[in-house]
Amino acid sequence: MAFLEERISEQFSFGASAAEGFDVDLVGTYAGNEYRNLRHPYPRLMLDLPFDGRTETFLYDGLVDIYRRSGGRFGGFRWKNPSDYSTSGRSGTPTYNDQACTLVSAGVYQLTKWYGTEGAASATRRRLLKPVSGSVLVGIRDDYDNPVQITATGVSPERWTVDTTTGKITFAANKNYAVTNITQASNAVFTIGAHTLVAGDSVHATVASGMTEINGLRGTVQSVTPTTITTDIDSSAFTAFSLASPNTAEINTRPQANETVTCGCYFDIPVRFETDLSGLSYDTKNTDDVVMGLSIRLIELLNV
């Protein structure tokens, strides 16, 4: 499927008319009852772009060119919704804890914006297929819903990467280490043996006995030695750690089953032409102007 990874001029957004719909089946009975079925929870935008008073140069550079290169209704491109382009409200500065992502496969998550109760199966949402490059932030809420930001840069391999053509986040391969001791301290120290963790890494703790208060918490590594890591988890008031037999205490870097991956970003809407480019009128053309008497419709793509 052809898709041009570029945004149509924002000048077309202002003055455009937009409608948003859902794919709903409606069945009425003879008795007057109505039955409704929402086929999927994703809204779909339809846009009518105005052309009146545009110069010929502007129209060809900003519209006709992209129409021809996308093959008319065949391909797609990006459009910025001036009323809703951020995961923070409609236009706020994104943070890593704005929205819950949805699981795609092991270690892979889809950027998502929720318009109902976050995470509810029936809640309407938008898959953010076209995040703006450089704007994506990622976090993880641990088993107790405590948010932790996961920074990507400064290490190799990066802790996570995002595909700005699909909106999918992929976490680096999981690092798992058995834990043989945890100190009671304002910055808990885990003894894990030889490891490759570095400051800034994030770890999820699982223990079966002793310091069970730390079970399910996620902490950020503050410093390391060849066999230990110091985290920002305050374990000073927790029960003393005890080593079970067999030992099942461990830490993991990738998101775990009871955790929620979160995200924040600016985003574009993937769209295509719904109507052919027609209505070019040269009746009022002067030396460099063309008046377009018709608008053209764009429609949101729900998959790319």
C-alpha positions as CSV (number, residue, x, y, z in Angstrom):
1,M,0.0,0.0,0.0
2,A,1.5,3.3,-1.1
3,F,1.9,5.9,1.7
4,L,3.7,9.2,1.5
5,E,5.4,10.0,4.8
6,E,4.7,13.7,4.5
7,R,2.1,16.1,5.8
8,I,-0.2,18.0,3.5
9,S,0.0,21.8,4.0
10,E,-1.6,22.9,7.3
11,Q,-3.0,25.8,5.4
12,F,-5.7,23.4,4.0
13,S,-6.8,22.5,7.6
14,F,-8.1,26.0,8.4
15,G,-11.5,26.6,6.8
16,A,-12.0,22.9,6.2
17,S,-15.1,21.1,7.5
18,A,-14.6,17.9,9.4
19,A,-17.0,15.1,10.4
20,E,-16.2,12.1,12.6
21,G,-18.2,8.9,12.5
22,F,-18.2,5.3,13.8
23,D,-19.0,2.1,11.9
24,V,-22.4,1.2,13.5
25,D,-25.0,-1.4,12.3
26,L,-28.5,-0.2,13.0
27,V,-31.4,-2.6,12.8
28,G,-35.0,-1.5,13.4
29,T,-37.9,-3.9,14.1
30,Y,-41.5,-3.8,13.2
31,A,-42.3,-3.1,16.9
32,G,-40.2,0.0,16.8
33,N,-37.2,-1.3,18.7
34,E,-33.7,-0.5,17.5
35,Y,-30.7,-2.7,17.9
36,R,-27.2,-1.2,17.4
37,N,-23.8,-2.9,16.9
38,L,-20.5,-1.0,17.0
39,R,-18.3,-2.9,14.6
40,H,-15.0,-1.5,16.0
41,P,-14.1,1.2,18.5
42,Y,-12.1,3.4,16.2
43,P,-13.5,6.8,15.0
44,R,-13.0,7.9,11.5
45,L,-12.5,11.5,10.2
46,M,-13.9,12.8,7.0
47,L,-12.6,16.2,5.8
48,D,-13.7,18.6,3.1
49,L,-10.9,20.9,2.1
50,P,-11.7,24.3,0.6
51,F,-9.9,25.7,-2.5
52,D,-11.4,29.1,-3.2
53,G,-9.0,32.0,-3.6
54,R,-5.8,29.8,-3.8
55,T,-3.1,30.7,-6.2
56,E,-2.2,28.3,-9.0
57,T,1.3,27.8,-7.7
58,F,0.1,27.1,-4.2
59,L,-2.5,24.6,-5.4
60,Y,-0.1,22.7,-7.6
61,D,2.7,22.6,-5.0
62,G,0.5,21.8,-2.0
63,L,-2.3,19.7,-3.4
64,V,-2.1,18.6,-7.0
65,D,1.5,17.3,-6.6
66,I,0.6,15.1,-3.6
67,Y,-2.6,14.0,-5.3
68,R,-0.7,12.8,-8.3
69,R,2.2,11.2,-6.4
70,S,-0.3,9.2,-4.2
71,G,-2.2,8.0,-7.1
72,G,-5.4,9.8,-6.2
73,R,-7.4,7.6,-3.9
74,F,-4.8,4.8,-4.0
75,G,-2.2,6.2,-1.6
76,G,-2.2,8.1,1.7
77,F,-0.4,10.9,3.5
78,R,-0.4,12.7,6.8
79,W,-2.8,15.4,7.9
80,K,-2.5,17.4,11.2
81,N,-5.8,17.9,13.0
82,P,-5.6,21.4,14.4
83,S,-8.0,20.5,17.1
84,D,-6.6,17.1,18.3
85,Y,-2.9,16.4,17.7
86,S,-1.5,15.5,21.1
87,T,-1.9,12.7,23.6
88,S,-2.0,15.3,26.4
89,G,-5.6,16.6,26.1
90,R,-6.1,17.8,22.6
91,S,-2.9,20.0,22.1
92,G,-0.9,19.9,25.4
93,T,2.8,19.0,25.8
94,P,3.1,15.2,25.7
95,T,4.3,13.3,28.8
96,Y,5.4,9.7,29.1
97,N,2.3,8.8,31.2
98,D,-0.4,10.3,29.0
99,Q,-2.0,7.2,27.5
100,A,-1.9,3.4,27.9
101,C,-0.6,1.6,24.9
102,T,-2.1,-1.6,23.6
103,L,-0.2,-4.9,23.4
104,V,0.6,-6.1,19.8
105,S,2.9,-9.0,20.6
106,A,5.7,-9.8,23.1
107,G,7.6,-6.6,23.7
108,V,5.7,-4.7,21.0
109,Y,3.0,-2.0,21.8
110,Q,0.8,0.2,19.8
111,L,0.6,4.0,20.5
112,T,-3.0,4.7,21.4
113,K,-5.2,7.6,22.4
114,W,-8.3,6.8,24.5
115,Y,-11.6,8.7,24.3
116,G,-13.3,6.6,26.9
117,T,-12.2,4.8,30.0
118,E,-8.5,3.9,29.4
119,G,-8.0,0.3,28.7
120,A,-11.7,-0.7,28.7
121,A,-12.7,-3.1,25.9
122,S,-15.7,-1.0,24.9
123,A,-13.9,2.4,25.1
124,T,-13.4,4.3,21.9
125,R,-9.8,4.9,20.9
126,R,-7.5,6.0,18.1
127,R,-4.5,3.9,17.1
128,L,-1.8,6.5,16.6
129,L,-0.3,5.2,13.4
130,K,1.7,8.3,12.5
131,P,3.5,9.9,15.5
132,V,5.6,12.9,14.9
133,S,9.3,12.0,14.8
134,G,11.2,13.0,17.9
135,S,8.0,13.6,20.1
136,V,7.5,10.0,21.4
137,L,7.9,9.4,25.2
138,V,7.5,6.0,26.9
139,G,6.8,4.8,30.4
140,I,5.7,1.8,32.3
141,R,3.2,1.7,35.2
142,D,4.2,-1.1,37.6
143,D,1.8,-3.6,39.3
144,Y,0.6,-0.8,41.6
145,D,0.1,1.7,38.8
146,N,3.3,3.7,39.7
147,P,4.6,5.4,36.5
148,V,8.3,5.2,35.6
149,Q,9.7,6.9,32.5
150,I,11.8,4.7,30.3
151,T,14.5,6.7,28.5
152,A,15.6,5.2,25.2
153,T,18.9,7.0,24.3
154,G,22.4,6.8,25.8
155,V,22.7,3.0,25.7
156,S,23.2,0.4,23.0
157,P,21.0,-1.2,22.2
158,E,18.4,1.5,22.9
159,R,15.8,0.4,25.6
160,W,13.0,0.9,23.1
161,T,12.5,2.1,19.6
162,V,9.5,3.5,17.8
163,D,8.5,3.0,14.2
164,T,7.0,6.4,13.2
165,T,5.4,4.8,10.1
166,T,3.2,2.4,12.2
167,G,3.2,3.9,15.7
168,K,4.6,0.6,17.2
169,I,7.0,0.7,20.2
170,T,9.4,-2.3,20.5
171,F,11.3,-2.9,23.7
172,A,14.9,-4.2,23.7
173,A,15.3,-7.9,24.5
174,N,14.5,-8.7,28.1
175,K,17.3,-9.0,30.7
176,N,16.5,-11.4,33.5
177,Y,18.6,-11.9,36.6
178,A,18.1,-14.0,39.8
179,V,18.2,-11.9,43.0
180,T,20.1,-13.3,46.0
181,N,19.7,-10.3,48.3
182,I,18.0,-6.9,48.6
183,T,19.0,-4.4,51.2
184,Q,16.6,-2.5,53.4
185,A,17.5,1.1,52.4
186,S,16.2,4.3,50.9
187,N,17.9,3.1,47.7
188,A,17.5,-0.6,47.6
189,V,20.6,-2.6,46.5
190,F,19.9,-5.8,44.6
191,T,22.6,-8.5,44.5
192,I,22.2,-10.3,41.1
193,G,25.6,-11.6,40.2
194,A,27.4,-10.7,36.9
195,H,25.2,-8.5,34.8
196,T,25.1,-6.0,31.9
197,L,22.7,-3.4,33.4
198,V,23.7,0.3,33.5
199,A,22.5,3.4,35.3
200,G,19.1,4.4,33.8
201,D,17.9,0.9,33.2
202,S,14.5,0.0,34.7
203,V,13.8,-3.2,36.5
204,H,10.7,-5.0,37.7
205,A,11.1,-7.0,41.0
206,T,9.5,-10.3,41.8
207,V,10.1,-12.1,45.1
208,A,8.3,-15.1,46.7
209,S,9.2,-14.7,50.4
210,G,10.7,-12.2,52.9
211,M,10.6,-8.7,51.3
212,T,7.2,-9.3,49.6
213,E,6.4,-5.5,49.7
214,I,8.9,-5.0,46.9
215,N,7.1,-7.6,44.7
216,G,5.7,-5.9,41.6
217,L,7.5,-2.6,42.0
218,R,9.6,-1.1,39.2
219,G,12.7,0.9,39.9
220,T,15.3,2.8,38.0
221,V,18.9,1.8,38.3
222,Q,21.0,4.6,39.9
223,S,24.4,2.9,40.0
224,V,26.0,-0.5,39.5
225,T,28.9,-2.7,40.6
226,P,29.9,-5.9,38.8
227,T,27.4,-7.9,40.9
228,T,24.9,-5.4,42.3
229,I,22.5,-2.6,41.2
230,T,21.3,0.3,43.3
231,T,17.8,1.5,42.6
232,D,15.5,4.3,43.5
233,I,13.1,1.9,45.4
234,D,12.8,2.8,49.0
235,S,12.8,-0.5,50.9
236,S,13.8,0.9,54.3
237,A,10.5,0.0,55.9
238,F,10.1,-3.4,54.1
239,T,10.5,-6.8,55.7
240,A,14.0,-8.2,55.5
241,F,14.8,-10.2,52.3
242,S,15.0,-14.0,52.7
243,L,16.3,-16.4,50.1
244,A,13.8,-19.1,49.3
245,S,14.6,-22.6,48.1
246,P,14.3,-22.9,45.2
247,N,15.1,-19.2,44.6
248,T,12.4,-17.5,42.5
249,A,13.3,-13.9,43.2
250,E,14.2,-12.1,40.0
251,I,14.3,-8.8,38.1
252,N,13.2,-8.2,34.5
253,T,13.7,-5.2,32.3
254,R,10.9,-5.7,29.8
255,P,7.3,-4.9,30.7
256,Q,5.7,-7.7,32.7
257,A,2.2,-9.2,32.6
258,N,0.7,-6.9,35.3
259,E,2.3,-3.7,34.0
260,T,1.0,-1.1,31.6
261,V,3.1,0.5,28.9
262,T,2.3,4.2,28.5
263,C,3.2,6.8,26.0
264,G,2.9,10.5,24.9
265,C,3.5,12.1,21.6
266,Y,2.3,14.5,18.9
267,F,0.6,12.7,16.0
268,D,-0.7,13.1,12.5
269,I,-3.8,11.5,11.0
270,P,-3.2,9.1,8.1
271,V,-5.6,10.1,5.3
272,R,-6.3,9.4,1.6
273,F,-8.3,11.2,-1.1
274,E,-11.9,10.1,-1.0
275,T,-12.9,12.0,-4.1
276,D,-11.1,12.7,-7.3
277,L,-9.5,16.1,-7.8
278,S,-12.0,17.9,-10.0
279,G,-13.5,21.3,-10.2
280,L,-10.5,23.1,-11.5
281,S,-11.9,26.3,-12.9
282,Y,-10.0,28.7,-15.1
283,D,-13.0,31.0,-15.7
284,T,-11.6,33.6,-13.3
285,K,-7.9,32.9,-13.8
286,N,-5.7,36.0,-14.1
287,T,-1.9,36.0,-14.5
288,D,-1.3,33.6,-11.6
289,D,-4.6,32.8,-9.9
290,V,-7.0,29.9,-10.1
291,V,-10.3,29.8,-8.3
292,M,-11.3,26.2,-7.3
293,G,-15.1,26.1,-7.1
294,L,-15.2,22.7,-5.3
295,S,-13.7,21.2,-2.3
296,I,-12.1,17.8,-2.1
297,R,-12.7,15.1,0.5
298,L,-10.1,13.3,2.6
299,I,-10.9,10.2,4.8
300,E,-8.9,8.8,7.7
301,L,-7.1,5.5,7.1
302,L,-7.6,3.0,9.9
303,N,-4.7,0.8,8.8
304,V,-1.5,1.6,6.9
